[in-house]
Amino acid sequence: MATFYQNKNIFASALLALSIMFIHYAYALRASSISDCPQLSPRASGPTNPRDLRPDDIKVIAALGDSLMAGFAMEGINDNDGGSGILNISAVTEFRGQSWGIGGDDGAITLANFVNHYNASLEGPAEGSHIVTFCQGNSKVDVLNAALSGAIAMNLDEELNYLIPRMKELPNVDFENDWKLITIQIGSNDQCASCLNPFMGEVTAEKFGGYMEAAVERIHKEIPRVLVNLVGSFNVSEVYGLTKGQEYCRPLFNNPDAILNRVECSCFLFSDKERDNMDDLSANYNVQLEAIYEKYKAQESDTFAVRYTPAKIDIGSFPLEVMSNVDCFHPGTLAHQWVAKVYCPTEDDRFRVD
């Protein structure tokens, strides 16, 4: 793995490890791009259960989450598309077609395009971009990316209200029989709301776990033949130290704390104690996610399974360039690409659920 990314820095190693957790194969061939991966030979019969899934078995891909999954501001400030500074149109755009988990833009390095390489009939990837919205309504772009910018775990049920009917409406999907992969990544905004009334009561570890479990259970009851991928929480507080005073982050009036991410995550500015509390919450969110995984592992069937993907990343080791220069809070295009990079599977490899 190290040789493949030797021209990258330490962040590449961290995100490569994370990406391989998303689709982990026992053995895989290296490739410089998704298109270089050889096709898989068709199997005589389809998968018998979620543990038997290969990429070419997935017909539907979907995602729930917040602005990270929505691809908010990932292209950063682009002075060529009109405006200037944070008023630039790219600063308030969700680039959903390039989102690491479900983007379907041509040439984008994403999990969805990886699966699409092996199953050209894949349904659900988002394509294109639009101005940030805080409610669903652009199904032609979003398709099955139900993520909402600003969302916390409490909003997952609302996202499912969009996702489930939309999935059933897709013309080329056999809702009852096609295999589906749904990735859920949320929790950053929950951490950032932990010091704010009236939200702090809704973002406790217990509440977070309850909302996550309710979402998984609703998927279990309402969506057949599905593998749910729960992505772990990471320490958002580390963004504070990484970005403090950095010119790349466009601080105002030479004030090292006048960075947009201080507004988006105002707990950054309260105290070290509040930032430590964010870290405690993140750790306890992961305890909740692991408990959900263990619960459904014990209940696993031939049509439903849950996997837990820890997000073991050290934000403090990131180069700033992997973050959007709009706010130094959201990951930029390079970060989304690195997260989505995978190795080519062999015909005997499967999606792991343990």
N, C-alpha and C positions, 0 to 999 in steps of 0.2 A: 504493500500500500504506500509506503513512504516513497519508493522510487517513482511511482506513478505521479505523485504530486511534488516531486523534489524541487520544482521551480516555483512552488507556492511557499507560503510562510506557515507558521504554526497553526494559524486559524484553519488552514486547509485540512490539516490532520484532524483537528477537532470535529469539523463538520463532515469529513469523510467518515469518521467513526459513527457519527450520528446518522448519516445517510444510509450506511450499511445496516443499521438497526431497523430502518424503515422497511427495507426489503432485504432480508438477510439470507444469503445463500451459502450452503455448505462449501461450494467451490464455484468459482466464476472466472471467466476470461476477461482480461483487461481490454478496454477500448477507449479511444479518445473522444468518442461521441456516441450517442444513442444509435445513430444510423450505421455505425460500424459493427454493431452486435449482430451475429448471425441469427437467422430465423430458427425457430424450434420446429422439429418435425412433429406433425400432428399425432396425437395419441389415438389409439384404437377406441378408447372410451373416455368419457369426461371424468371430472373429479368426483370422488365419492363423498367428500366432506371438506370443510375449510382447511384441514391440514394437507389436503392433496392438491391445493391450488397452485398453478403456474401462472405467469403473467398473461399467457394467451387464453386462460380460462376466464379472466375478468372481462365482463361485457359492459359493466356500469361502474363509473368512478364518481365519488361525491366527497364533499368536505363541509365541515362545520368549523366555526372559529371566529376570530376577531380580525383586526386589520392586517395582521401578519399573513393570514391565509388569503385575505382579500387583495394582497399585493399593493397596499396603500403606499404611495410616494416612492416606490422602489426604484424608479428611474432618476430620482433626485431633481435638482434644479436644472432645467434645460433652457438656456437663454435663446434658443432658436425657435421656440414655439410661442413667443409672445409674452409680454409682461417682464417682470424683473423680480429678483428676490423671492420671498415666500409667496408673493402674489402670482408667481408664474403658474400657468395652468397645470404643469406637471406636478406641482407641489400639492395639488388637491385632487389627484387622480388615482384611481385604483386600477392597477395593471393586472387584471384578473387572468388574462391569458398567459401571463408569465409567472403566476404564483407557483411556488415549488411543488405544492401538493396536487394541483388540479388544473394548471394552466395548459391550454391546448394551442397556443400560437405556433405557427410554423417556425421550426428551428429553436424554440424555447427548450431549455434543459429543465425538464420537470418530470415528476413521477408519472403524471398522466401521459405525457408523450413517450415515456419509457414503456408503459403498458401498451399504448397504442401501436408501438413498433411491432409488437407481437400479436396484437389483435386490432386490425385496421377498422373493425366495426365497433370499436369502443365508443360508448355514449357517456356524456356528462361533462367533459372538459370545458372550462370557460374559454372564451375566445374574445380577444380585444380588450378595451378599457373603457372606463367612463368616470365622470366626476364622482367623488366620494358621496355615498348615500348612507343613510342610517336606517333604511328599511329596504326590503327587497322590492323589485319592480322592473328590473332590466334583465328579464330571463333570456333574451337573445344573446347577451354577453355572459351573464353569470352562469347560465345553464344549471349545473348541479353544484356550483360553489355557493353555498348558503351562508357563508361567513359574512358577518356584519362588522364594519369598523366601529370601534367603541364598545363592542359586546363584552359582557362578562358571562360567567357560567349560567347565571340566571336567565339569559336570553336564548339558551340553546333550544328550549321548547318552541320559541318563536321561529327560530331558524328551521326547525323540523316542520313547522306549519307550512313553510315554503317548499322545503325539499321533497317531502313525501308526495304531495300531489303532482309536483313538477316531474318527478321520476316516473310516476304512473302515466303521465301524458306523453312522454317521449315516444315517437312513432315506431322506432325500431327496437324497442325494449320489450321483452317478455318478462313482465314484472314478477311473475310467480316463479319462473324457472331460471332466469339469467343470474349469474353470480355477480356480486357487487362488493366493492371495497369502499368503505367510508372512513376517512381520516378526521379525527377531531383534535384540534390544537387550540387551546384557550387557556387563559390564566394570567396573562401579562397585565391586562387592565384591572383584574381582580386585585392583584398585588398593589397596583397604583392607586386603588380606591380604599386601601386598608386604613388610611388615616383620615378619611373624609366622611362626615355625616352627609346624607343618611345612608351611605353605601356600606360603611364598615360592618354593619350587621348582616349584610348579604354576601360578604366575601370571606367569612370565616372558613376554616378548613372543613368544618362539618357541613356548612351550607354548600360549599363548593362540591364536596363529595356527593351530597344529596342531589344537586342539580345534574351532575355528571351521570350519576347512576340512573336518574329518571330518564335522561336522554338515551342512554344505552338500552334501558328496558323498553322504552317506546320503540326504538329501532327493532329490538328483539320481537316485539309483538306485531309490528306493522310492516316490516320489510323482510321478505323471505330471502334465503340464500345470501347471507352477507357476512363479511369479515370486517369487524370494527377495529380500527387502529387508534388507540388512545396514545397521544403524544404527551410526554411528561412536561412538567414545569421546569423553568430555569430561573436563576436569580437575576431579575430585571434590575435590581439595585446596582449591579456592577456597571451599568451604563453610566451612572453618575460620575464615578471616578474616571472612567475611560474618556469621557467627553469634556470634562471640566476645563474651560479655558482654551479649547482647541479651535483654531481659526477655521478649520474645515467645517465646524458646526455653526458658523456664522453668529457668534455671540454679539449682542447689541451693546453699543456704548462701551466696548472693551470690558464689559462686566463678565467675568468667567462663569457666572451662574445665570446669565441672561441668554439661555439657550432654549429653543422651543420645547425640548424634551422636559424641561422643568415645569412647563405649563401642562403638557400632556400627562406627566407623572409628577404631580405636585408634592407627593410624599418625599421626593428626592430632597426637597428644600427644608423639611421640618427638622430633622436631627438624625444623628447616627443611630439613635435608638429606633426611629421609625424605619430606617433602611434595614436595620437588623431584623425588625419585625417582618418586613417584606420577605427576607430570606427564610425566616422561620415558617412563614405561610407557604412559601414555595415548597419547602421540604415536606410540610404536612399535606399540601395538595398531592404530592407524589405518593405519600402514604395512602391517601384516599384512592388514588388511581390504581395503585397496586392491589388494594382491597377489592375494588370493583373487578379487576382482572381475575383475581383468585376466585371470587364468587362465581363468575361466569365460566371459568375454567372447569369448576366442579359441575356446572350445568351444561357443558358443551354438548352440542347435538350434531347431526349430520348436515344441518343447514345454517348453523349460527356459531360464531366464535368471536372472542375478543382477544386482542393482543395489546400489550403495553410496551411502548417504546420510550425508554428513559431519554431525557434530553441532557446528557452529560456534556455540557459545553461550558467553557470558561470565557465569558464575555471579556473579562479583563485582558485576555491575550489577543483580542481581535485587533487587526489593523483598522483604522477608522474608515478606510476606503470601502469596506464591505457594508457600511451603514449608509443609509440615505442622507445626503447632505441637506435635505429639507429640514430635518429635525434631529438627526443623530439619535434617533430612537427606533425607527423602523429599519429592517434589513433592506439593503439595496439589491440590485439585480445580481451582482456577483454572489452575494450571500445565498439568495434563492437558488442559483445555479449550483453552488457547492453543496448545499443541502440535498438537492435532487440527484446528484451524480451517483451512479451505481455501476456495478460491474455486470457484464453480460452473464446471464444464467445458462447453465447447461440443461439438457432435457430432463435430468434427474432431480434438479433443484426445485424447491417448493417455497411458497411464502411460509415463514415460520410463525407460529402462534404461541410459542412457549419461550 
